[in-house]
């Protein structure tokens, strides 16, 4: 099946629009992912600091 120039241009415009929509969705998803990764890192750091503080509080003086 052959396509006319008009069909080609119509499909090309549709694909360009779809590609732009996908690019925007990717950028948004990447921002959400990066934010979640930051939150997980901060949670891990907070937990580790809390555990260090608890460990120091549990240590008994050896005097």
Secondary structure, DSSP 4 states (H G I P E B T S, - for coil): ----HHHHHHHHHHHHHHHHHHHHHHHHHHHHHHHHHHHHHHHHHHHHHHHHHHHHHHPPP--
